[in-house]
Amino acid sequence: MQRLPIPDRPAPLDHSVMTVVARRGLCVFEPNEGHWMSAWRYSNHFTNAFDGTVMLVTEHGWSDFSTDTGGTTPSLS
């Protein structure tokens, strides 16, 4: 996170960071993705960014943990 080009400026925060987890299987959140979400929810890693969300991408499509939205494209080939 510290290596990302997030500008170091005072509030208000206007950046958000996202983690994309790509794996095979059904496009449903499992315990592994829950661990990623917990890590983002409770830390901005001392940068000027909001905590992020976790996006899951499988061969069946994608899903957003925070908004419960998803779709069939993009997907893994």
C-alpha positions in Angstrom: 0.0 0.0 0.0 2.8 2.4 0.8 4.2 1.9 -2.7 1.0 3.1 -4.5 1.0 6.6 -5.9 -1.6 8.0 -3.4 -1.1 11.7 -3.0 -0.1 12.8 0.5 -2.5 15.7 1.2 -4.8 16.7 4.0 -8.4 15.7 4.3 -10.9 15.2 2.9 -9.9 11.8 1.6 -10.7 11.2 -2.0 -9.0 8.0 -2.8 -10.1 4.4 -2.3 -8.1 1.2 -2.8 -9.6 -2.1 -4.0 -8.4 -5.6 -3.8 -9.3 -8.0 -6.7 -9.2 -11.7 -5.8 -9.1 -13.9 -8.8 -9.7 -17.6 -8.3 -11.5 -20.6 -9.8 -14.9 -21.8 -8.5 -18.3 -20.3 -7.9 -18.5 -16.5 -7.6 -19.5 -16.5 -4.0 -17.5 -15.1 -1.1 -15.8 -17.7 1.1 -13.8 -17.4 4.3 -10.6 -16.5 2.4 -12.2 -13.4 0.8 -13.6 -12.5 4.3 -10.1 -12.3 5.6 -9.2 -9.8 2.9 -12.3 -7.7 3.6 -11.4 -7.6 7.3 -7.9 -6.4 6.6 -9.2 -3.5 4.4 -12.1 -2.5 6.7 -9.9 -1.9 9.7 -6.8 -0.2 8.1 -6.0 2.4 5.5 -2.4 1.4 6.0 -1.4 4.9 7.1 -2.1 6.4 3.7 -4.5 9.1 2.5 -7.1 6.6 1.3 -10.3 5.1 2.4 -10.4 1.5 3.2 -11.1 -0.5 0.1 -13.4 -3.2 -1.0 -12.8 -6.7 -2.2 -13.9 -7.7 -5.7 -14.0 -11.4 -6.5 -13.5 -12.6 -10.1 -14.0 -16.2 -11.2 -14.7 -18.0 -14.5 -18.4 -17.4 -13.7 -18.2 -13.6 -13.4 -17.5 -11.0 -10.7 -19.0 -9.9 -7.4 -18.4 -6.8 -5.1 -18.4 -7.7 -1.4 -19.4 -4.2 -0.2 -22.4 -3.6 -2.5 -23.5 -7.1 -3.3 -23.5 -6.3 -7.0 -22.0 -8.5 -9.7 -22.2 -9.7 -13.3 -21.0 -12.2 -15.8 -18.3 -10.0 -17.4 -15.5 -9.6 -16.8 -14.6 -13.1 -15.9 -11.6 -15.4 -15.9 -11.1 -17.3 -19.2 
